[in-house]
Amino acid sequence: MPKGVYNINRDKNDWETPPDLFRLGCDFFHIAPILDVCATAQTSKCKWHYETDGLDREYNYDFYCNPPYNDVKKWIRYCYLQHVKHNVSGLMLIFAKTDTRAWHDYIFGKAEILFIRGRVHFYDKGIPSKNPAPYGSAFICYRKKI
């Protein structure tokens, strides 16, 4: 395998959002989140971030979330509830598993959606994976009420 290229490991749960993809989501929805609710200092796409306990914190600012996909249902629900509670905008990058309860309960009719063409090559330590994600992905955007 070429140096600097990783295989997707389905057990790995902390893949990074590619910077160009993050910019695409922000530009498409005309949103500039300042709080990354699920990141490290090295992977955060925003001015501020929650490195731990993102499911136990308040989202008082427009936020971005690329959640660990083994627990994505909890993250979708929590992000939606924080959006409603604090009237903030939120951008999430998640698998496009549109048949799930989470999509029907917390996305359809509540968020704007951008389906991503092709499969995402997530990053690990700033380096793109060799193989794409095992499923299609989508950005969802919760809009604050003006």
Secondary structure, 3 states (H helix, E strand, C coil): CCCCCECCCCCCCCCECCHHHHHHHHHHHCCCCCEECCCCCCCCCCCEECCCCHHHCCCCCCEEECCCHHHHHHHHHHHHHHHHHHCCCEEEEEECCCCCHHHHHHCCCCCEEEECCCCCCCEECCEEECCCCCCCEEEEEECCCC
